């Protein structure tokens, strides 16, 4: 069986990470047909957009994509390609695991968190405008439909993966209508799982403090879009940083897998970027495709190479290049 997968190399360090990930995924012995699609800065001059329609159509056809990081300008320029893909394909669930790994120096040893972030609305819906020359307004959209859908995804994830608890994260003490609706929706869904999965809620600022103080108390977190983006980076910091943080964007008809970190253009082409996050995102893709054994082999290979410490990238204190690290992981997969 061969899997058709859309491959979006991205820009900056993205193409190097994509090549490393392809090498590791192909070392599993599974067959892939890669539909390479360029997006981001490279397509603006030639096609007038960072997200050409052909990219979205490719993902609709294959149903699965793996994407290298793409530069998003700060304050001006084009809108995030990541946000565009999520909205175009209704990739409503952003899933970001944060697990401790031997060989990656952190302040904690046994962090095991799953961040489930609503991916289509909230302030990231992009409904904003200027109010005169010196003010701007952004509209926060929260709906019962999207809130219940992401809550149900979090609970179903917990059931499928043997997790113990779901925590809804919000700011309903201040934003009583929007975040209040999100919390109410989560509570309604939680009632359907009573006796199977524990449920609680936390105010987002308190949640951030508690994750730093006692991350072992938490399991699956479900959050609106903006809080989920922020808290998932915090969770990544608990386990070694964005360089080891994978991510998945899941919808009813398509899924896009990506590293959480950015494109780091100043390191492009230097063979020094850490491909761990995108390789682990590839393992999440394998699980999505039902290839659980292959996913286990990839994750175990990454963990073994990191734990040994002989082949590690500069951000983790080593001197191995992107290609050398990928080769070491691929060799371990096939061992």
C-alpha positions in Angstrom: 0.0 0.0 0.0 1.3 3.5 -0.9 0.1 6.6 0.9 -0.4 9.8 -1.1 0.8 12.7 1.1 1.1 16.4 0.3 4.6 17.6 1.2 4.9 21.4 1.8 8.7 22.0 2.4 8.1 25.6 3.6 10.8 28.2 3.7 13.8 29.1 5.8 15.0 25.9 7.4 11.8 24.1 6.3 13.1 22.3 3.2 16.0 20.8 5.2 13.6 19.6 7.9 11.2 18.2 5.3 14.0 16.2 3.6 15.1 14.8 7.0 11.5 13.8 7.8 11.0 12.1 4.5 14.1 10.1 5.0 13.0 8.9 8.4 9.4 8.1 7.3 10.6 6.2 4.3 13.0 4.2 6.6 9.9 2.5 8.1 9.5 0.6 4.9 6.1 2.2 4.1 5.6 3.5 0.6 4.7 7.2 0.1 3.9 9.2 -3.0 4.9 12.8 -2.1 3.0 15.6 -3.8 5.5 18.5 -3.3 3.7 21.8 -3.1 5.5 25.2 -2.5 3.8 27.8 -0.4 4.9 30.9 1.6 7.3 33.6 0.6 8.6 31.8 -2.5 5.2 31.8 -4.2 4.2 35.4 -3.7 6.3 36.8 -6.5 5.4 34.0 -9.0 1.7 33.4 -8.0 0.7 36.5 -6.0 -0.2 34.6 -2.9 1.6 32.7 -0.1 -1.1 30.0 -0.2 -2.0 29.1 -3.8 -5.3 27.2 -4.4 -3.3 24.3 -5.8 -1.9 23.6 -2.3 -5.3 23.4 -0.7 -6.6 21.3 -3.6 -3.7 18.9 -3.2 -4.5 18.4 0.5 -8.2 17.9 -0.3 -7.1 15.2 -2.7 -4.6 13.3 -0.5 -6.3 14.0 2.8 -2.9 14.2 4.5 -0.1 16.7 4.5 3.2 17.3 6.3 4.4 20.9 6.3 7.7 22.5 7.1 7.7 25.9 8.9 6.6 28.9 6.8 7.6 32.5 7.7 4.8 34.7 8.9 5.7 38.4 8.9 5.1 40.3 12.2 2.8 43.3 12.1 2.6 43.6 8.3 2.8 41.5 5.1 0.8 38.5 4.3 -1.5 36.6 6.7 -0.3 33.3 8.2 -0.3 30.4 5.8 -0.9 28.1 8.8 -4.1 30.0 9.7 -5.2 30.0 6.0 -4.8 26.2 5.7 -6.7 25.6 9.0 -9.6 27.7 7.9 -9.7 26.5 4.3 -9.8 22.9 5.3 -11.7 23.3 8.6 -8.8 21.7 10.5 -10.5 22.4 13.8 -8.4 20.5 16.2 -4.8 21.5 16.9 -3.1 18.8 18.9 0.3 19.4 20.4 1.9 16.7 22.7 4.5 17.7 25.2 6.5 14.8 26.6 9.8 14.7 28.4 12.6 12.9 26.6 15.9 11.6 28.1 18.9 13.4 26.7 17.0 16.7 26.4 18.0 18.9 29.4 14.9 20.4 31.2 13.8 21.3 34.7 11.3 18.5 34.7 11.6 14.7 34.1 8.1 13.3 33.6 6.0 15.8 31.8 3.3 14.2 29.6 0.7 16.7 28.4 -1.6 16.9 25.4 -2.7 20.4 24.3 -6.0 20.4 22.3 -6.6 23.8 20.8 -9.7 25.0 18.9 -8.2 26.0 15.6 -10.8 27.9 13.6 -12.3 30.9 15.5 -11.6 33.1 18.6 -9.3 36.1 17.9 -7.5 34.2 15.2 -10.5 34.3 12.9 -8.8 37.5 11.7 -11.8 39.8 11.9 -10.0 43.1 12.7 -9.9 46.6 11.4 -8.6 50.0 12.1 -10.7 52.5 14.1 -9.3 55.7 12.8 -5.5 56.3 12.6 -4.7 55.5 16.2 -6.7 52.5 17.2 -7.6 49.0 16.0 -10.3 46.5 16.9 -10.2 42.7 16.8 -13.4 40.7 17.2 -13.4 37.5 19.3 -15.7 34.8 18.0 -16.7 31.9 20.1 -19.5 29.5 19.1 -21.2 26.7 20.9 -20.7 24.4 17.8 -17.0 24.9 17.6 -16.5 24.8 21.4 -18.5 21.6 21.8 -16.7 20.0 18.8 -13.2 20.7 20.2 -14.3 19.5 23.7 -15.7 16.3 22.3 -12.4 15.8 20.4 -10.4 16.2 23.6 -12.6 13.7 25.5 -12.5 11.2 22.6 -8.7 11.6 22.4 -8.6 10.9 26.2 -10.7 7.7 25.8 -8.7 6.4 22.8 -5.4 7.0 24.4 -6.0 5.9 28.0 -5.7 9.4 29.5 -7.3 10.2 32.8 -8.5 13.8 32.8 -9.5 16.8 30.6 -9.0 20.3 31.8 -10.8 23.2 30.1 -8.8 26.4 30.1 -10.6 29.8 29.9 -10.9 33.4 31.1 -14.6 33.2 31.9 -14.2 35.3 35.0 -13.6 38.3 32.8 -15.0 37.4 29.4 -18.2 36.1 30.7 -20.0 35.8 27.4 -17.3 34.4 25.0 -15.2 32.4 27.4 -18.3 31.7 29.4 -19.8 30.0 26.4 -16.7 28.0 25.8 -16.6 26.8 29.4 -20.4 26.0 29.4 -19.9 24.0 26.2 -17.1 22.0 27.7 -19.1 21.3 30.8 -22.0 20.0 28.7 -19.7 17.6 26.8 -18.0 16.5 30.0 -21.3 15.3 31.4 -21.4 12.7 28.6 -18.1 11.2 29.8 -18.8 11.3 33.6 -17.4 8.2 35.3 -14.9 7.6 32.4 -12.8 10.8 32.1 -12.4 13.3 35.0 -13.1 16.9 34.2 -12.0 20.2 35.7 -11.5 23.8 34.5 -8.8 26.4 35.2 -8.5 30.1 34.5 -5.8 30.6 31.9 -3.3 32.7 33.9 -3.6 30.4 36.8 -3.1 27.5 34.4 0.2 28.9 33.2 1.5 29.2 36.8 0.4 25.7 37.7 2.0 24.2 34.6 5.3 25.7 35.7 4.9 24.7 39.4 3.3 21.2 39.0 2.8 20.0 35.4 2.3 16.4 36.7 -1.2 17.3 37.9 -2.4 17.8 34.3 -3.1 15.5 31.4 -5.2 16.7 28.4 -5.9 20.5 28.2 -8.6 21.9 25.9 -8.5 25.6 25.1 -9.8 28.3 22.7 -7.5 29.3 19.9 -5.4 32.1 21.3 -4.8 30.5 24.8 -4.0 27.2 23.1 -1.3 28.8 21.0 0.3 30.4 24.0 0.0 27.5 26.5 1.3 25.0 23.9 4.5 27.0 23.7 4.7 27.1 27.5 4.2 23.3 27.5 7.0 22.9 24.9 9.3 24.9 27.2 8.7 22.3 29.9 10.1 19.5 27.7 13.0 21.2 26.0 11.6 23.8 23.7 10.0 24.2 20.3 12.7 22.2 18.6 11.2 19.0 20.0 7.5 19.9 19.9 5.4 18.2 17.2 1.9 19.3 16.1 -1.1 18.1 14.2 -4.1 19.9 12.7 -7.1 17.6 12.3 -10.3 18.0 10.5 -13.1 15.7 9.3 -11.7 15.3 5.8 -8.0 16.3 6.0 -5.1 16.6 8.4 -1.9 18.7 8.3 1.1 17.8 10.4 3.8 20.4 11.3 6.5 21.4 13.7 5.4 24.0 16.2 8.5 26.3 15.7 9.2 28.9 13.1 11.2 29.0 9.9 14.5 30.5 11.4 15.6 32.0 8.0 19.0 33.0 9.3 19.9 29.3 9.7 18.6 28.3 6.3 20.9 26.0 4.3 23.4 25.6 7.1 22.6 21.9 8.0 22.3 22.8 11.7 18.5 22.9 12.4 17.0 20.3 14.7 14.5 18.2 12.7 13.1 16.4 15.8 9.8 18.3 15.9 9.0 17.7 12.3 10.1 14.0 12.5 7.8 13.5 15.5 5.0 15.3 13.6 5.6 12.6 11.0 5.1 10.0 13.6 1.8 11.7 14.5 0.9 11.5 10.8 1.6 7.7 10.8 -0.7 7.3 13.8 -3.4 9.2 11.9 -2.9 6.8 9.0 -3.4 3.8 11.3 0.3 2.8 11.1 0.7 2.6 14.8 3.7 0.2 14.8 5.6 2.4 12.4 4.8 5.4 14.5 6.1 3.6 17.6 9.4 2.8 15.8 9.9 6.4 14.7 9.2 7.8 18.2 11.4 5.2 19.9 14.2 5.9 17.4 14.1 9.6 18.1 14.1 9.0 21.8 17.0 6.5 21.6 19.2 8.8 19.6 18.5 11.7 21.9 19.1 9.6 25.0 22.5 8.4 23.7 23.6 11.9 23.2 26.3 11.0 20.6 24.4 12.6 17.7 22.6 15.8 18.6 22.1 19.1 17.0 23.7 22.4 18.2 20.5 23.6 20.0 20.8 20.5 22.2 24.5 21.0 22.9 25.8 18.8 20.1 27.5 19.3 16.8 25.6 17.0 14.4 23.9 18.5 11.4 20.3 18.1 10.3 21.2 15.4 7.8 23.4 13.5 10.3 20.7 13.5 13.0 18.1 12.3 10.5 20.4 9.5 9.3 21.0 8.3 12.9 17.3 8.2 13.5 16.6 6.4 10.2 19.3 3.8 11.0 17.7 3.2 14.4 14.3 2.8 12.8 15.7 0.0 10.5 17.8 -1.6 13.2 
